[in-house]
Amino acid sequence: MDKKRVAIVGAGLSGLAACKHLLERGCRPAVFEADTVLGGVWAHAPECTRLQTPRPMFQYSDFPWPESVTEVFPDHRQVADYLYAYARHFGVLDCIRFGRRVVGMEYVGVSEQQVAAWEDWAGCGEAFGSGDGEWWLTVADVDGLVEVRIQHICTYTSMVYTVYAPGYTAPLVR
Ligand SMILES: Cc1cc2nc3c(=O)[nH]c(=O)nc-3n(C[C@H](O)[C@H](O)[C@H](O)COP(=O)(O)OP(=O)(O)OC[C@H]3O[C@@H](n4cnc5c(N)ncnc54)[C@H](O)[C@@H]3O)c2cc1C
């Protein structure tokens, strides 16, 4: 049986977790990451940046920090290393397409009335849509623009993202 193809936008800690859980559920996720590294804000934080949340409260429930990290407030490099270790451990790293920025997103194949009836565009965390349509993503890489057609998407770009209607190509904020 064909595995469900899912596009995840962003390889920060949220996108990594989404990818891990989709792999476990038998899906075929691809993480589109604009940057050349994973970790999102932790990849390029100012030198002095440390966690503000105590380490025990800032960890994936299924992946403890290594014993070598003893600081209550690890620095941004330690956080980035922890995220890389997580991605390697669960096979997420192989799913990441680095240097691919999603610049457009369109849902096609259903009527505007159907889409207007969905109430969950504002991002309540629940899946939405009838599943009858298809997402058309426009992805920019060093060679130009590529169109990707896919059944499911998850966006984790640190920003609330809203698509207003099919046929409307909404620019991502970052
Ligand atoms: C300085 C600082 C300190 C923080 N400290 C804490 C803390 O102590 N505790 C806490 O809980 N939270 C903290 N946060 C909040 C932080 O945002 C979260 O910890 C977490 O990093 C958010 O992860 P994320 O995956 O949602 O987003 P991000 O880490 O922002 O990752 C988003 C990813 O999406 C990619 N992306 C964006 N747009 C596109 C696109 N169009 N196409 C492809 N890829 C795209 C980006 O390149 C990035 O890699 C802090 C944030 C900052 C900035």
The ligand as an SDF file (V2000), in Angstrom:
LIG
                    3D

 53 58  0  0  0  0  0  0  0  0999 V2000
   16.2870   33.6260   21.7800 C   0  0  0  0  0  0  0  0  0  0  0  0
   15.1730   32.6340   22.0150 C   0  0  0  0  0  0  0  0  0  0  0  0
   15.1200   31.9270   23.2150 C   0  0  0  0  0  0  0  0  0  0  0  0
   14.0920   31.0000   23.4250 C   0  0  0  0  0  0  0  0  0  0  0  0
   14.0700   30.3120   24.6060 N   0  0  0  0  0  0  0  0  0  0  0  0
   13.0960   29.4080   24.8400 C   0  0  0  0  0  0  0  0  0  0  0  0
   13.0540   28.6580   26.0650 C   0  0  0  0  0  0  0  0  0  0  0  0
   13.8950   28.7840   26.9310 O   0  0  0  0  0  0  0  0  0  0  0  0
   12.0380   27.7870   26.2260 N   0  0  0  0  0  0  0  0  0  0  0  0
   11.0680   27.6000   25.2780 C   0  0  0  0  0  0  0  0  0  0  0  0
   10.1730   26.7780   25.4820 O   0  0  0  0  0  0  0  0  0  0  0  0
   11.0960   28.2910   24.1290 N   0  0  0  0  0  0  0  0  0  0  0  0
   12.0730   29.1840   23.8900 C   0  0  0  0  0  0  0  0  0  0  0  0
   12.0780   29.8860   22.7160 N   0  0  0  0  0  0  0  0  0  0  0  0
   10.9920   29.6850   21.7640 C   0  0  0  0  0  0  0  0  0  0  0  0
   11.4400   28.8780   20.5590 C   0  0  0  0  0  0  0  0  0  0  0  0
   10.8090   29.4940   19.4620 O   0  0  0  0  0  0  0  0  0  0  0  0
   11.0700   27.4180   20.7140 C   0  0  0  0  0  0  0  0  0  0  0  0
   11.9020   26.8600   21.7130 O   0  0  0  0  0  0  0  0  0  0  0  0
   11.3080   26.5660   19.4710 C   0  0  0  0  0  0  0  0  0  0  0  0
   12.6050   26.7510   18.9660 O   0  0  0  0  0  0  0  0  0  0  0  0
   10.3010   26.8070   18.4000 C   0  0  0  0  0  0  0  0  0  0  0  0
   10.4900   25.7690   17.4620 O   0  0  0  0  0  0  0  0  0  0  0  0
    9.7140   25.7500   16.1090 P   0  0  0  0  0  0  0  0  0  0  0  0
   10.0950   24.4780   15.4150 O   0  0  0  0  0  0  0  0  0  0  0  0
    8.2790   25.9730   16.3390 O   0  0  0  0  0  0  0  0  0  0  0  0
   10.2200   27.0280   15.2920 O   0  0  0  0  0  0  0  0  0  0  0  0
   11.6840   27.4690   14.8370 P   0  0  0  0  0  0  0  0  0  0  0  0
   12.7300   27.0140   15.7770 O   0  0  0  0  0  0  0  0  0  0  0  0
   11.6070   28.9300   14.5360 O   0  0  0  0  0  0  0  0  0  0  0  0
   11.8760   26.6930   13.4460 O   0  0  0  0  0  0  0  0  0  0  0  0
   11.1720   27.0650   12.2960 C   0  0  0  0  0  0  0  0  0  0  0  0
   11.9370   26.5100   11.1000 C   0  0  0  0  0  0  0  0  0  0  0  0
   11.1480   26.7190    9.9390 O   0  0  0  0  0  0  0  0  0  0  0  0
   12.0140   27.1130    8.8850 C   0  0  0  0  0  0  0  0  0  0  0  0
   11.1980   27.8660    7.9340 N   0  0  0  0  0  0  0  0  0  0  0  0
   10.5350   29.0240    8.1420 C   0  0  0  0  0  0  0  0  0  0  0  0
    9.8580   29.3910    7.0360 N   0  0  0  0  0  0  0  0  0  0  0  0
   10.0960   28.4230    6.0970 C   0  0  0  0  0  0  0  0  0  0  0  0
    9.6610   28.2290    4.7650 C   0  0  0  0  0  0  0  0  0  0  0  0
    8.8570   29.1120    4.1720 N   0  0  0  0  0  0  0  0  0  0  0  0
   10.0980   27.1340    4.0910 N   0  0  0  0  0  0  0  0  0  0  0  0
   10.9190   26.2200    4.6980 C   0  0  0  0  0  0  0  0  0  0  0  0
   11.3630   26.3660    5.9840 N   0  0  0  0  0  0  0  0  0  0  0  0
   10.9450   27.4480    6.6670 C   0  0  0  0  0  0  0  0  0  0  0  0
   13.0760   27.9700    9.5620 C   0  0  0  0  0  0  0  0  0  0  0  0
   14.2650   28.0700    8.7840 O   0  0  0  0  0  0  0  0  0  0  0  0
   13.2810   27.1870   10.8730 C   0  0  0  0  0  0  0  0  0  0  0  0
   14.2950   26.2050   10.7410 O   0  0  0  0  0  0  0  0  0  0  0  0
   13.0930   30.8020   22.4550 C   0  0  0  0  0  0  0  0  0  0  0  0
   13.1690   31.5170   21.2540 C   0  0  0  0  0  0  0  0  0  0  0  0
   14.1860   32.4270   21.0430 C   0  0  0  0  0  0  0  0  0  0  0  0
   14.2290   33.1910   19.7430 C   0  0  0  0  0  0  0  0  0  0  0  0
  1  2  1  0
  2  3  1  0
  2 52  2  0
  3  4  2  0
  4  5  1  0
  4 50  1  0
  5  6  2  0
  6  7  1  0
  6 13  1  0
  7  8  2  0
  7  9  1  0
  9 10  1  0
 10 11  2  0
 10 12  1  0
 12 13  2  0
 13 14  1  0
 14 15  1  0
 14 50  1  0
 15 16  1  0
 16 17  1  0
 16 18  1  0
 18 19  1  0
 18 20  1  0
 20 21  1  0
 20 22  1  0
 22 23  1  0
 23 24  1  0
 24 25  2  0
 24 26  1  0
 24 27  1  0
 27 28  1  0
 28 29  2  0
 28 30  1  0
 28 31  1  0
 31 32  1  0
 32 33  1  0
 33 34  1  0
 33 48  1  0
 34 35  1  0
 35 36  1  0
 35 46  1  0
 36 37  1  0
 36 45  1  0
 37 38  2  0
 38 39  1  0
 39 40  1  0
 39 45  2  0
 40 41  1  0
 40 42  2  0
 42 43  1  0
 43 44  2  0
 44 45  1  0
 46 47  1  0
 46 48  1  0
 48 49  1  0
 50 51  2  0
 51 52  1  0
 52 53  1  0
M  END
$$$$
